[in-house]
Amino acid sequence: MGNGIAHVFAVAGYDVLLSDISEEALQKAVAKIEKNLHRQVSKGYLSEEVAKAAVDRITTSTWHSRHISIRFSLIVPYLFWIVRIR
């Protein structure tokens, strides 16, 4: 999940799991979300409580690229049907 999507869902009240193969990338994503939330608070779009609650809803997890490719390969047979339905 990209950090922008995670940001929007967390503000909307959903628990969010950010996953990446790099802990450094996860730290950067969370820092960017916190920066954007702070900007929204400073402009009056969000309250401090909503921003803090949004950050608290975000959890992070690292995983291996092999795991990602396996999950993607499980989807491939269904891609044709997804495209056909649209």
N, C-alpha and C positions, 0 to 999 in steps of 0.2 A: 504494500500500500504506500503511495507517495505521501510525503509529509503534508501537502495541501489537502488531500482527501482525509487524512488522519485528523488534521486540524478541524475541518468542517464537521466531521462525524463526532469528534470529542465535544465540540461546542454544542452540538445538537443533543448530547446526552448519551451517546453510545460508548460502550467500552471498546477500545481500539487496541489491536496488536500490530505493532510495527515490526516487520521482519526484514533482515538483511543478512548477508554473509559476513559483514564487517561491523564490529562493535563501534569503530570510529565513525562509520556512516550513520549508524543509529544515533550516536551522540550529536552529530551535526544536525540530523533531522529534528531531534527533540529541541535542540538549541534554537533552530530556525522557527519551530512552532512557538516556543516561548517568546521569542522576539516579536513575532507577528501578533501574538495574543497581547503582549505589552503595548504594542502600537494601537491595537483596537481599544484597549482600556484607556490609553492616553487621549484618544480621539472621542471617547465617550460612547463607543459602539457596544462595549461590554463592561460589565462590572468586574471588579477585582475578584469577587467570589466565583463568578462564572468562569473566568480565566483559570483560576486555581483548580476548580473542579474539573475543567477540561484537561489540564495537565495530569491530574490524578487519575483520569480515565485511560491514559496512554501507558501501555506496557510495551517493552521491547524484547526481542528474541533474535538470536543469531541462528542461522542454519547453513548447511553445506550446499554448494551448488549442485551436487549430485541429487540431493533431495528435491530441489527445484525442478531439475530436468525430468525426474521421475513423475512428479505431479503434472508437469506440462504434457508429458507423453501419454498420460491417462486421458487427457482432454482431447487430444488430436482426433480420435475416431468420431467425436461428436461435433467437431467444428463444421463439417459439411452440413449437418442438420441445422445447426445454429444459423449458418449463412442462408440456407434454403428457407427457413421459416421467416426470416426478416424479409 
